[in-house]
Amino acid sequence: MAFLRIMVLLWADMLATYVMWIMQTYLTNVWKLGFTHAAGIMNIYTGLTKFLPLVLFIFVDAGLGNYWNLLLSSTAFSIGLGFLSMSTPPVLHKATGTCKGYEPNCLGHTQNALFYTALALIAVGLSGHVVSLVAFADNQIEKKPDEPKVNEPKFERSSKSFLYKLRRGPDGKLKYMPNLRTPSFMVNYQKKKKQQQQAESTPKTEVDISQLQFQPIEAMLALVQKERVKLLGAACIILVPVIGLIALPYIKPWSLRFGIPAICTLVATLAFLQGTRSYKGESKPEGSPVTNVLRVFVASTCKMFEDPKQYSELYENQDTNTPKLPHTKGLLSFLDKAAIQLTTEIEKPERHRWRLCTRTEVEETKIIIRMIPIWITFVICGVITSVGNTYFVEQANHMNYKIGKLKLPNSVILVFYEISKTRIKLIYTAIGRYLRGACKEKYAPSIGIALATIFSLLCCITASGIETRRIHVIRSHGLLDKPEDKIPLSVFVLLPQYFLLAGLDSFYENSVTPFLTDQSPPSMKKYLVYLSPGLSGLGIVGSVLSVYVVGKVSEKGGKRNWFQYTLNQSRLDRYYWVLAALSAGNFIWFVFWAVLFPLREPDSNDEEKAGNNDGNEEQTRNQEKEEPIGNREWVDPSLNFVNDLLADNITR
């Protein structure tokens, strides 16, 4: 029952997704906003929903916990959707003294304040659900006890006796070593069996959930598979918002379109709150790396006048299983003072967490600080990508989609973009394969990011040239004041800029995640699923800021603003040149910091573990070869016949 109460919160996600999907129409039809203003509002909201999960996960990891995060975010969801419904003109027209029609002159300051507050609260609610909904629900599912091990068949036990034999090693001690006389098929059988057991022990549902972190609906449905008894209840819960999504488009008043999701979300929040006592407790939070960074700075500042010691004398907690990082020198060496252990801190050092840090925490802080300049590159790439997803689409809306007499659908550009993106991914794969063969695999993500910045530069230059041509056609046909008329220009002239945009997105998406995975400190590994979208979200918000700043600068000296009410009257070609200059600076910035950044080798622990058996066997064989003849155990040649005979019986 506890799981179903948590699953009710999906109502908020599904209904709020629909509300934000029709928000662009609401802003243009009711508020009568221009395309630039409406796109800017939606871009800020989209950027917040990508960036806030990273911030909220830091709070959850620092001690807030998934339950409280879910409760607060669901409350924000309910209040936000309620404010959104109240911001429509008919709801508060008597209290504010405004008219109740869906017209811009019926919107007062109160409605505007409620609307923007509602967007912020909805973004917080959606982000909180992304972080904690699936994790908290998974924790409530009763884990099935491990099945008792079945006794191994006789032939499996007998095969193990052939794999290892008690032998005298080089040190003179008896120990089990691989039997060099073992038939090869037995060795292969044991290897395959071990691999099969490891594959069966891997929880497939958890892997799927980790891949659906930003898709809570699909992830919750994957969790339902763990409890098939509640399949009927889960289906009923999902059915309620589905019916709402079907009915809402037929409801004309905007106050009801926003009000019905608000009521459903409030009911879901109360249902979740009612089951508080039945929820299982959560494990103790491990602590946030952001807190560790602050601790390192506070501790190093407190010990500013302490004499630095040798690195081997600095404090390190040997009781933990966290990987230890090697010492690095440079401009950040002053942070090593945070690991100087004073005489007053020798007993119970855990009590002095804000005055004493471990060597590993100091090194992780250094890595994070060194990565911040490179993160700026990711934000700038997000700016270019978001512009491509807004203004490029506006350019294509009123162009000619015909080839002769055949009219193609509007989605043909999107199909071309996706195909180009897939094909360009093969280039990055080939680069990675070549560098892997040359033992320089660690450079592959950096090269991919550099290529992404080059594609962004070429994309902006190409888009500027094509937009100049489009404006020339508009002026020659007198369409400046006719934004709804078709432009006698083929939409396929946009293919070059869409191809370059696909190159930017392909190299960015396939390079940033490996770069962050390889170069981030161990404590940040669990944050990577939120870090890359978070940086991209900052880029989307930055695109709105760039439009505002460029527009203000362009109208200085009494000149006309480059961004007008309609796209035909705007000068996007000049704005694209500004973005091209920004992309060029971004490329130089990244190359400069990438050269200074000490790259680490990709983590290959899993591969090493997987190859332990083969490596140990080969090492043992080498030891056998190098061992003096006098120390080797004599093996009766007749045992070969016995081994082969028994192996033949096992096969049968």
C-alpha positions in Angstrom: 0.0 0.0 0.0 2.9 2.4 0.7 4.2 2.0 -2.8 0.8 2.9 -4.3 0.6 6.0 -2.1 3.9 7.1 -3.5 2.9 6.2 -7.1 -0.1 8.6 -6.8 2.4 11.4 -7.0 2.8 10.6 -10.7 -0.5 12.5 -11.2 1.5 15.7 -10.7 4.2 14.8 -13.2 1.8 13.7 -15.9 -0.7 16.6 -15.6 2.0 19.3 -15.1 3.7 18.0 -18.3 0.6 18.7 -20.2 0.1 22.1 -18.6 3.6 23.2 -19.6 3.1 21.7 -23.1 0.2 24.1 -23.8 1.9 27.1 -22.0 3.4 28.5 -25.2 -0.1 28.7 -26.7 -1.4 30.4 -23.6 1.3 33.0 -23.7 0.8 33.8 -27.3 -3.0 33.7 -27.4 -3.9 35.2 -24.1 -0.9 37.3 -23.1 -0.3 38.2 -26.8 3.5 37.9 -26.3 5.9 37.9 -29.2 7.8 34.8 -30.2 11.0 36.0 -28.5 9.3 36.8 -25.2 7.3 33.6 -25.1 10.3 31.4 -26.1 12.4 33.2 -23.4 9.9 32.4 -20.6 9.7 28.7 -21.6 13.5 28.5 -22.0 14.0 29.7 -18.5 11.5 27.2 -17.2 13.2 24.4 -19.2 16.6 25.4 -18.0 15.5 25.4 -14.3 14.0 21.9 -14.6 17.4 20.7 -15.9 19.5 22.5 -13.3 17.4 22.2 -10.1 17.7 18.4 -9.8 21.4 18.8 -9.3 20.9 21.4 -6.5 18.1 19.3 -4.9 20.2 16.1 -5.0 23.0 17.9 -3.2 20.5 18.8 -0.4 19.1 15.3 -0.3 22.6 13.8 -0.1 23.6 16.3 2.6 20.9 15.2 5.0 17.4 16.3 3.7 16.5 12.8 2.6 14.1 11.6 -0.1 11.0 11.7 2.0 11.2 15.4 3.0 12.3 16.3 -0.5 9.2 14.5 -1.9 6.9 16.2 0.6 8.3 19.7 0.0 8.4 19.3 -3.8 4.9 17.9 -3.9 3.7 20.8 -1.8 5.4 23.2 -4.2 3.7 21.4 -7.1 0.3 21.9 -5.6 0.8 25.5 -4.7 2.4 26.2 -8.1 -0.5 24.8 -10.1 -2.9 26.5 -7.8 -1.2 29.9 -8.4 -1.2 29.2 -12.1 -5.0 28.7 -12.1 -5.4 31.9 -10.0 -3.3 33.9 -12.4 -5.9 33.6 -15.1 -8.1 36.7 -15.5 -11.6 35.3 -14.4 -10.4 33.9 -11.0 -9.3 37.1 -9.2 -11.0 39.8 -11.4 -13.2 41.0 -8.5 -10.4 41.2 -6.0 -8.0 43.0 -8.4 -10.6 45.2 -10.1 -9.7 43.9 -13.6 -11.9 42.4 -16.3 -12.5 38.7 -16.6 -11.8 38.2 -20.3 -8.8 36.3 -21.6 -7.2 39.5 -22.9 -3.8 41.1 -22.1 -5.5 44.2 -20.6 -7.3 42.0 -18.1 -3.9 40.9 -16.6 -2.8 43.0 -13.6 0.3 43.0 -11.5 -1.2 40.4 -9.2 -1.8 37.9 -12.0 1.7 38.5 -13.4 3.3 37.9 -9.9 1.2 34.7 -9.4 2.1 33.4 -12.9 5.9 33.7 -12.5 5.8 32.4 -9.0 3.8 29.4 -10.2 6.4 28.6 -12.9 9.2 28.6 -10.3 7.2 26.4 -7.9 6.3 23.9 -10.7 10.0 23.7 -11.7 10.9 23.0 -8.1 8.2 20.3 -7.8 9.1 18.6 -11.0 12.9 18.6 -10.1 12.2 17.2 -6.7 10.2 14.3 -8.2 13.0 13.6 -10.6 15.5 13.3 -7.7 13.5 11.4 -5.1 10.3 9.8 -6.5 11.9 6.7 -8.0 14.6 6.3 -5.3 12.1 6.6 -2.4 9.6 4.2 -4.1 12.3 1.6 -4.8 13.3 1.8 -1.1 9.7 0.9 0.0 9.6 -2.3 -2.1 10.1 -5.4 0.0 13.3 -7.1 -1.1 12.8 -10.8 -1.8 15.1 -13.0 0.3 17.9 -14.7 -1.6 17.0 -18.2 -2.8 18.9 -21.0 -1.1 21.7 -22.4 -3.1 21.0 -25.6 -4.8 23.6 -28.4 -4.3 25.9 -28.6 -7.2 25.8 -31.6 -9.5 28.4 -34.2 -8.8 30.2 -33.6 -12.1 30.6 -29.9 -11.2 32.2 -30.7 -7.9 34.5 -33.2 -9.5 35.5 -30.7 -12.2 36.7 -28.3 -9.6 39.1 -30.9 -8.3 40.8 -30.8 -11.7 41.0 -27.1 -11.8 43.2 -26.7 -8.7 45.8 -28.9 -7.1 47.8 -28.7 -3.9 51.3 -27.8 -5.0 54.5 -26.6 -3.4 55.2 -22.9 -4.4 58.5 -21.2 -4.8 58.5 -20.2 -1.1 58.3 -23.9 -0.1 54.8 -23.6 1.2 51.9 -25.8 0.1 49.0 -24.0 -1.7 46.4 -24.5 -4.3 47.5 -23.7 -7.8 45.8 -24.1 -11.2 46.4 -27.6 -12.5 48.3 -27.4 -15.8 46.9 -30.8 -16.7 43.3 -29.8 -16.5 41.4 -30.3 -19.8 40.7 -27.0 -21.5 36.9 -27.5 -21.7 36.7 -27.7 -17.9 38.4 -24.4 -17.5 36.1 -22.8 -20.1 33.0 -24.4 -18.4 33.9 -22.9 -15.1 34.5 -19.5 -16.6 31.2 -19.5 -18.5 29.4 -20.6 -15.3 30.9 -17.8 -13.3 30.0 -15.2 -15.9 26.4 -16.6 -16.0 26.2 -16.3 -12.2 27.4 -12.7 -12.3 24.9 -11.8 -15.0 22.0 -13.4 -13.0 23.0 -11.6 -9.9 22.9 -8.2 -11.6 19.5 -6.6 -10.9 18.1 -5.8 -14.3 15.4 -3.5 -12.9 17.9 -1.3 -11.2 19.8 -0.9 -14.4 16.7 0.2 -16.2 15.8 2.6 -13.5 19.2 4.3 -13.6 18.7 4.8 -17.3 15.3 6.4 -16.7 16.3 8.9 -14.0 14.7 11.9 -15.8 11.6 9.8 -16.9 9.9 9.0 -13.5 6.8 7.6 -15.2 8.7 4.9 -17.1 10.9 4.2 -14.0 7.8 3.7 -11.7 6.3 1.3 -14.2 9.6 -0.6 -14.1 9.3 -0.8 -10.3 5.7 -2.1 -10.6 7.2 -5.2 -12.2 8.8 -6.0 -8.8 5.4 -6.3 -7.2 3.0 -7.9 -9.6 0.4 -8.2 -6.9 -0.2 -4.5 -7.1 -0.4 -4.4 -10.8 -4.2 -3.7 -10.7 -3.8 -0.9 -8.2 -1.0 0.7 -10.3 -3.1 0.5 -13.4 -6.0 2.3 -11.7 -3.6 5.0 -10.5 -2.2 5.6 -13.9 -5.7 5.6 -15.4 -6.8 8.7 -13.5 -4.3 11.2 -15.1 -4.7 9.4 -18.5 -8.4 10.2 -18.5 -7.5 13.8 -17.4 -5.1 14.2 -20.3 -7.8 13.0 -22.7 -10.5 15.4 -21.3 -8.4 18.5 -20.7 -8.0 19.5 -24.4 -11.8 19.7 -24.7 -12.1 22.1 -21.8 -12.0 25.7 -23.1 -11.6 27.9 -20.0 -7.9 28.2 -19.1 -8.7 28.6 -15.4 -10.2 25.0 -15.5 -7.3 23.7 -17.6 -4.9 24.8 -14.9 -7.3 24.2 -12.0 -8.1 20.5 -12.5 -4.4 19.5 -12.4 -4.0 21.6 -9.3 -6.8 19.7 -7.5 -5.5 16.3 -8.6 -2.0 17.2 -7.4 -3.3 18.4 -4.0 -5.2 15.1 -3.6 -2.0 13.1 -4.5 0.1 15.1 -2.0 -2.5 14.4 0.8 -2.6 10.7 0.0 1.2 10.6 0.1 1.3 12.5 3.4 -1.3 10.1 4.9 1.0 7.1 4.5 3.9 8.7 6.3 3.9 6.1 9.2 3.9 3.2 6.8 7.1 4.2 5.0 10.4 2.5 5.7 13.2 4.5 7.1 16.0 5.7 4.8 19.7 5.0 5.1 21.9 7.7 6.6 23.0 10.2 3.9 26.6 9.9 2.9 27.3 13.6 2.7 27.7 16.0 -0.2 31.0 16.7 -2.0 29.9 20.3 -2.1 30.0 20.2 1.8 33.5 18.6 1.6 34.7 21.4 -0.7 33.5 24.0 1.9 35.1 22.0 4.7 38.5 22.0 2.8 38.4 25.8 2.3 37.4 26.4 6.0 40.0 24.0 7.4 42.8 25.4 5.1 41.9 29.0 6.1 41.9 28.1 9.8 45.4 26.6 9.4 46.7 29.4 7.1 49.8 30.0 9.3 50.6 26.4 9.9 53.8 25.1 8.3 53.1 22.6 5.5 54.2 19.0 6.1 55.3 16.2 3.8 52.4 14.6 2.0 52.9 11.3 3.8 52.5 13.1 7.2 49.1 14.6 6.3 46.0 13.1 7.8 44.2 10.2 6.0 41.4 8.0 7.2 42.5 4.4 6.6 39.3 2.9 7.9 37.1 3.8 4.9 37.0 1.9 1.6 37.0 5.0 -0.5 39.7 5.1 -3.3 42.7 7.1 -2.3 43.9 9.7 -4.8 47.6 10.6 -5.6 49.0 13.9 -4.5 49.1 16.8 -7.0 51.1 20.0 -6.7 50.5 23.4 -8.2 48.6 26.6 -7.4 46.2 24.7 -5.2 48.8 23.2 -2.9 47.8 25.6 -0.1 44.7 23.4 0.3 47.0 20.7 1.7 47.0 22.6 5.0 43.4 21.3 5.6 44.9 17.9 6.2 47.5 19.0 8.8 46.6 17.2 12.0 47.3 19.3 15.1 47.9 17.7 18.5 44.5 18.7 19.7 42.9 16.8 16.8 44.7 13.4 17.2 42.0 12.0 19.5 38.7 11.5 17.8 39.4 13.5 14.6 35.8 13.0 13.4 34.7 15.7 15.9 36.8 18.2 14.0 35.3 17.8 10.6 35.4 21.5 9.8 39.0 21.9 10.9 40.5 18.6 9.7 40.1 16.9 6.3 41.6 13.9 4.8 44.2 13.9 1.9 41.6 12.4 -0.4 39.1 15.1 0.3 41.7 17.7 -0.4 42.6 16.1 -3.7 38.9 15.7 -4.7 38.5 19.5 -4.0 41.4 20.3 -6.3 39.9 18.2 -9.1 36.5 20.0 -8.8 38.1 23.4 -8.8 40.2 22.5 -11.9 37.1 21.3 -13.7 35.1 24.5 -13.2 36.6 26.4 -16.2 35.9 23.4 -18.4 32.3 23.3 -17.2 31.9 26.8 -18.6 32.5 25.3 -22.1 29.6 23.0 -21.5 27.3 25.9 -20.6 28.2 27.8 -23.8 27.5 24.8 -25.9 24.1 24.6 -24.2 23.5 28.3 -25.2 24.1 27.4 -28.9 22.0 24.2 -28.7 19.0 26.0 -27.2 19.1 28.7 -29.8 19.0 26.0 -32.5 16.0 24.4 -30.9 14.0 27.7 -30.9 15.0 30.1 -33.6 15.9 27.5 -36.2 12.4 26.0 -35.8 10.8 29.5 -36.2 12.8 30.0 -39.4 11.5 26.8 -40.9 7.8 27.3 -39.9 6.8 29.4 -42.9 9.2 28.1 -45.6 8.3 26.0 -48.6 8.2 22.2 -47.9 7.5 21.2 -51.5 9.7 19.2 -53.9 8.0 19.8 -57.2 4.3 18.9 -56.5 5.1 16.7 -53.5 4.7 18.4 -50.1 6.7 16.9 -47.3 5.7 17.0 -43.6 7.2 19.6 -41.3 9.0 16.8 -39.4 11.3 16.1 -42.4 13.9 18.6 -40.9 13.8 16.8 -37.6 14.3 13.4 -39.3 17.3 14.8 -41.2 18.7 16.2 -37.9 18.3 12.9 -36.1 19.9 10.9 -38.9 22.8 13.3 -39.1 23.2 13.1 -35.4 23.4 9.3 -35.5 25.9 9.2 -38.4 28.2 11.8 -36.8 28.3 9.7 -33.7 30.1 7.1 -35.8 32.9 9.6 -36.3 33.4 10.0 -32.5 33.3 6.2 -32.2 36.0 5.8 -34.8 38.2 8.5 -33.0 37.8 6.6 -29.7 38.7 3.3 -31.3 41.8 4.7 -32.9 43.0 6.4 -29.7 42.2 3.2 -27.7 44.5 1.3 -30.1 47.2 3.9 -29.6 46.8 3.7 -25.8 45.6 7.3 -25.7 41.9 6.7 -24.9 41.9 9.4 -22.2 42.1 12.1 -24.9 39.0 11.0 -26.8 36.4 13.0 -24.7 38.5 16.1 -24.9 38.9 15.9 -28.7 35.1 15.3 -29.0 34.3 18.4 -26.9 36.8 20.5 -29.0 35.1 19.2 -32.2 31.7 20.2 -30.6 32.9 23.8 -30.2 34.1 23.8 -33.8 30.8 22.6 -35.0 29.0 25.3 -33.0 31.2 28.0 -34.6 30.5 26.7 -38.1 26.8 26.3 -37.3 26.4 29.9 -36.2 28.3 31.2 -39.3 26.2 29.1 -41.7 23.0 30.1 -39.9 23.9 33.8 -40.3 24.5 33.5 -44.0 21.2 31.6 -44.6 19.2 34.0 -42.5 20.6 36.9 -44.5 19.4 35.2 -47.6 16.0 34.6 -46.1 15.6 38.3 -45.1 16.6 39.3 -48.7 13.8 37.0 -50.1 11.3 38.5 -47.6 12.1 42.0 -48.5 12.0 41.4 -52.2 8.5 39.9 -52.0 7.2 42.5 -49.5 6.6 40.0 -46.6 8.1 42.1 -43.8 4.7 42.9 -42.3 3.1 39.5 -43.2 4.6 37.0 -40.7 1.9 34.4 -41.4 2.5 34.2 -45.2 4.6 31.5 -46.8 8.1 32.5 -47.9 9.0 31.5 -51.4 12.2 29.8 -50.2 12.8 26.1 -49.9 13.2 24.8 -46.4 16.1 22.7 -47.5 18.4 25.7 -47.5 18.4 25.1 -43.7 19.9 21.6 -44.0 23.5 22.8 -43.7 22.9 24.6 -40.3 20.8 21.6 -39.1 23.6 19.2 -40.0 26.2 21.3 -38.1 23.8 21.6 -35.2 23.5 17.8 -35.2 27.4 17.6 -35.2 27.5 19.9 -32.1 24.9 17.9 -30.2 26.3 14.5 -31.2 29.9 15.3 -30.2 28.7 17.1 -27.0 26.4 14.3 -25.8 28.9 11.5 -26.5 31.9 13.4 -25.1 30.7 15.2 -22.0 29.5 12.1 -20.1 32.7 10.1 -20.6 34.8 13.2 -19.7 32.9 13.7 -16.5 33.0 10.0 -15.7 36.7 9.7 -16.2 37.9 13.0 -14.7 35.5 13.6 -11.8 36.5 12.5 -8.3 35.0 9.3 -6.9 32.6 11.1 -4.5 31.0 12.9 -7.5 30.2 9.7 -9.5 26.6 9.6 -8.3 26.1 13.3 -9.3 27.0 12.8 -12.9 23.5 11.8 -14.0 22.4 15.3 -12.9 25.6 17.3 -13.7 25.5 17.1 -17.5 21.8 18.1 -17.8 22.4 20.8 -15.1 25.1 22.4 -17.1 23.0 22.2 -20.2 20.1 23.8 -18.3 22.4 26.7 -17.3 23.1 27.1 -21.0 19.4 27.3 -21.9 18.9 30.0 -19.2 22.0 31.7 -20.6 20.5 31.8 -24.1 17.6 33.9 -22.7 20.1 36.2 -21.0 22.2 36.5 -24.2 19.1 37.6 -26.2 18.2 40.2 -23.6 21.8 41.6 -23.4 22.3 41.6 -27.2 19.0 43.3 -27.7 19.8 46.0 -25.2 23.2 46.6 -26.7 21.9 46.7 -30.3 19.4 49.5 -29.6 22.0 51.9 -28.1 22.4 55.2 -29.9 18.7 55.1 -30.9 19.1 52.2 -33.2 16.5 49.5 -33.8 16.5 46.5 -31.6 17.6 43.3 -33.4 14.7 41.4 -31.8 11.2 42.6 -32.9 7.7 41.3 -32.4 7.9 39.0 -35.4 10.7 37.0 -36.8 10.5 38.7 -40.3 11.3 42.1 -38.7 14.1 40.8 -36.5 17.8 40.6 -37.4 18.8 37.1 -36.3 21.6 37.1 -38.8 23.5 39.6 -36.7 22.7 37.7 -33.5 24.1 34.6 -35.1 27.4 36.4 -35.7 27.5 37.3 -32.0 27.1 33.6 -31.2 29.8 32.7 -33.7 32.2 35.0 -31.9 31.1 33.5 -28.6 31.7 30.0 -30.0 35.2 31.0 -31.2 36.1 32.3 -27.8 34.6 29.1 -26.3 36.9 27.0 -28.4 40.0 28.9 -27.4 38.9 28.8 -23.8 38.5 25.0 -23.8 41.8 24.3 -25.5 43.6 26.5 -23.1 42.2 24.8 -20.0 42.2 21.3 -21.5 46.0 21.6 -22.0 46.5 22.7 -18.4 44.1 20.0 -17.0 45.9 16.8 -15.9 43.8 14.1 -17.6 43.4 10.8 -15.7 43.2 7.4 -17.4 39.7 6.0 -17.8 38.5 3.8 -14.9 39.2 0.2 -15.8 38.6 -1.5 -12.4 35.7 -3.6 -13.8 37.9 -4.8 -16.6 40.7 -5.7 -14.3 38.3 -7.6 -12.0 36.8 -9.4 -14.9 40.3 -10.4 -16.1 41.6 -11.5 -12.7 41.1 -15.1 -13.4 42.8 -15.1 -16.7 45.6 -12.9 -15.4 46.2 -15.1 -12.3 46.2 -18.3 -14.4 48.7 -16.8 -16.9 50.8 -15.5 -14.0 50.8 -18.9 -12.4 51.9 -20.5 -15.7 54.7 -18.0 -15.9 55.8 -18.8 -12.4 55.7 -22.5 -13.2 58.0 -21.8 -16.2 60.4 -19.6 -14.1 60.4 -22.0 -11.1 63.6 -24.1 -10.8 63.2 -27.7 -11.8 64.2 -28.9 -8.4 61.3 -27.1 -6.7 58.6 -28.4 -9.1 56.4 -31.2 -8.1 56.7 -34.3 -10.2 53.5 -35.3 -12.0 52.9 -38.9 -13.0 52.3 -39.0 -16.8 49.6 -41.6 -16.3 47.4 -38.9 -14.7 46.9 -37.4 -18.1 45.1 -40.5 -19.2 42.9 -40.5 -16.0 42.1 -36.8 -16.5 41.1 -37.3 -20.1 39.1 -40.4 -19.3 37.1 -38.7 -16.5 36.6 -35.6 -18.7 35.1 -37.8 -21.4 32.7 -39.3 -18.9 31.6 -35.8 -17.7 31.0 -34.7 -21.3 28.7 -37.7 -21.9 
